[in-house]
Amino acid sequence: MKKQTTTKPYSETRLAKFVERRILELKPRKTQSLISAEAGFAQHNMLTNIKVGNSKLPLDRVPALAKALECDPALLFMMAVEQLGGDTTELAIRKIFGTLVTENETAWLEEIRKASNYSDPSLTSRARAVLRGIFGK
C-alpha cells in the first residue's frame, strides 16, 4: 500500500491552480499582497496557502476574493465547493440552487435564446455536435 505524504492537500484542485494562474495574469497590474488585501485576508500568507494548496478557500471569502482576482464569483464558488471534498456537499448545493451559472455562461444562454427567437429549442444531436465543434471536442 502506497503511503500518502502530501502536505499540501489542495495543491491539485482546480481552485489552487486557478488562483495561481490569476495571480500571474494580474501581476502586471497587482501584486499578490494587494490581491490578498483586497480580498480581506487578515493573515498575509492566507492567499499563498490557498495558491499552493495548503489551505482551502472558505466559502464566505469567495465574493471578496473573486472581486480581487477579477473573476466570476460563481466560478470561484464552484471550485471552492469542490475543495470541500465528497459529492454530498456539491449535490446538496445543486438540489437547493440548481446548476450554478457564471456570467459568461449566462451570456451564452441569452445568445441562444435570441438566436432561437426565444423558442426554447431542444438540444439535438446536430446542435450538440456543432457546439462541441466550437470548442474542438
SELUMKOL-804682 format. One record per residue (C-alpha): x, y, z. Coordinates in Angstrom, 2 decimals. Layout:
<padrens>
{padren {X, Y, Z}}
...
</padrens>
This chain:
<padrens>
{padren {0.00, 0.00, 0.00}}
{padren {1.40, 3.38, -1.03}}
{padren {1.74, 5.88, 1.80}}
{padren {0.47, 9.37, 1.05}}
{padren {2.77, 12.10, 2.35}}
{padren {1.09, 15.12, 0.84}}
{padren {1.49, 18.20, 2.99}}
{padren {-0.46, 20.29, 0.51}}
{padren {-3.85, 18.56, 0.37}}
{padren {-5.44, 21.04, -2.05}}
{padren {-2.50, 21.56, -4.42}}
{padren {-4.09, 19.57, -7.25}}
{padren {-7.51, 21.23, -7.03}}
{padren {-8.87, 23.40, -9.80}}
{padren {-9.11, 26.29, -7.36}}
{padren {-5.45, 26.26, -6.33}}
{padren {-4.36, 26.14, -9.98}}
{padren {-6.86, 28.86, -10.94}}
{padren {-5.73, 31.21, -8.16}}
{padren {-2.10, 30.72, -9.11}}
{padren {-2.88, 31.46, -12.78}}
{padren {-4.97, 34.56, -11.98}}
{padren {-2.25, 35.97, -9.73}}
{padren {0.23, 35.59, -12.60}}
{padren {-2.21, 37.13, -15.09}}
{padren {-2.82, 40.12, -12.82}}
{padren {0.87, 40.57, -11.96}}
{padren {1.40, 43.48, -14.40}}
{padren {-1.28, 45.44, -12.52}}
{padren {-1.49, 43.99, -9.00}}
{padren {0.86, 42.39, -6.53}}
{padren {-0.14, 39.25, -4.70}}
{padren {-0.04, 41.30, -1.50}}
{padren {-2.54, 43.78, -2.96}}
{padren {-4.84, 40.96, -4.10}}
{padren {-4.69, 39.48, -0.60}}
{padren {-5.51, 42.84, 0.97}}
{padren {-8.38, 43.45, -1.48}}
{padren {-9.75, 40.01, -0.59}}
{padren {-9.68, 41.00, 3.08}}
{padren {-7.39, 38.25, 4.32}}
{padren {-6.22, 39.16, 7.82}}
{padren {-3.28, 36.77, 7.60}}
{padren {-0.88, 37.96, 4.91}}
{padren {0.03, 34.39, 3.92}}
{padren {-3.53, 33.06, 3.50}}
{padren {-3.59, 33.71, -0.25}}
{padren {-0.24, 31.96, -0.61}}
{padren {-1.59, 28.98, 1.33}}
{padren {-4.62, 28.78, -0.98}}
{padren {-2.46, 29.16, -4.08}}
{padren {-0.01, 26.41, -3.16}}
{padren {-2.70, 24.10, -1.78}}
{padren {-2.03, 24.22, 1.94}}
{padren {-5.47, 25.68, 2.67}}
{padren {-8.88, 25.55, 1.11}}
{padren {-10.82, 28.70, 0.36}}
{padren {-13.52, 29.36, 2.96}}
{padren {-16.87, 29.84, 1.21}}
{padren {-17.52, 33.14, 2.97}}
{padren {-14.34, 34.56, 1.38}}
{padren {-15.41, 33.74, -2.20}}
{padren {-17.08, 37.08, -3.09}}
{padren {-14.17, 39.24, -1.90}}
{padren {-11.51, 37.03, -3.48}}
{padren {-13.44, 36.87, -6.75}}
{padren {-13.56, 40.65, -6.84}}
{padren {-9.84, 40.89, -6.03}}
{padren {-8.99, 38.29, -8.71}}
{padren {-11.38, 39.96, -11.16}}
{padren {-13.18, 36.70, -11.86}}
{padren {-16.70, 35.37, -11.75}}
{padren {-17.81, 34.62, -8.17}}
{padren {-19.99, 31.66, -9.24}}
{padren {-16.99, 30.01, -10.92}}
{padren {-14.81, 30.56, -7.85}}
{padren {-17.60, 29.28, -5.60}}
{padren {-17.95, 26.07, -7.62}}
{padren {-14.21, 25.44, -7.32}}
{padren {-14.29, 26.18, -3.57}}
{padren {-17.12, 23.66, -3.13}}
{padren {-15.01, 21.05, -4.94}}
{padren {-12.33, 21.58, -2.29}}
{padren {-14.74, 20.57, 0.45}}
{padren {-14.47, 17.00, -0.77}}
{padren {-17.22, 14.49, -1.15}}
{padren {-20.01, 14.73, -3.62}}
{padren {-22.71, 15.26, -0.99}}
{padren {-21.99, 18.96, -0.46}}
{padren {-21.97, 19.67, -4.18}}
{padren {-25.13, 17.59, -4.61}}
{padren {-26.88, 19.48, -1.81}}
{padren {-25.97, 22.83, -3.38}}
{padren {-27.25, 21.66, -6.78}}
{padren {-30.51, 20.42, -5.24}}
{padren {-31.06, 23.73, -3.45}}
{padren {-29.84, 26.19, -6.08}}
{padren {-29.85, 24.18, -9.31}}
{padren {-26.94, 24.40, -11.69}}
{padren {-24.80, 27.40, -10.84}}
{padren {-24.21, 29.59, -13.88}}
{padren {-21.34, 32.02, -14.41}}
{padren {-21.73, 35.41, -16.07}}
{padren {-20.12, 34.02, -19.23}}
{padren {-22.50, 31.05, -19.30}}
{padren {-25.43, 33.44, -18.81}}
{padren {-24.27, 35.37, -21.88}}
{padren {-24.20, 32.12, -23.90}}
{padren {-27.73, 31.28, -22.72}}
{padren {-29.01, 34.72, -23.64}}
{padren {-27.47, 34.44, -27.10}}
{padren {-29.06, 31.01, -27.61}}
{padren {-32.43, 32.47, -26.61}}
{padren {-32.05, 35.36, -29.04}}
{padren {-30.80, 33.12, -31.87}}
{padren {-33.74, 30.75, -31.39}}
{padren {-36.24, 33.60, -31.16}}
{padren {-36.96, 32.51, -27.58}}
{padren {-38.44, 29.23, -28.80}}
{padren {-36.85, 27.01, -26.09}}
{padren {-35.17, 24.65, -28.57}}
{padren {-34.27, 21.14, -27.51}}
{padren {-30.64, 20.11, -27.70}}
{padren {-30.48, 17.93, -30.79}}
{padren {-27.53, 15.71, -31.65}}
{padren {-26.70, 18.09, -34.51}}
{padren {-26.76, 21.16, -32.23}}
{padren {-24.65, 19.30, -29.66}}
{padren {-22.10, 18.38, -32.35}}
{padren {-21.91, 21.99, -33.57}}
{padren {-21.48, 23.29, -30.03}}
{padren {-18.75, 20.77, -29.26}}
{padren {-17.08, 21.66, -32.56}}
{padren {-16.79, 25.26, -31.40}}
{padren {-14.66, 24.00, -28.52}}
{padren {-12.71, 21.48, -30.57}}
{padren {-14.34, 18.43, -28.99}}
</padrens>
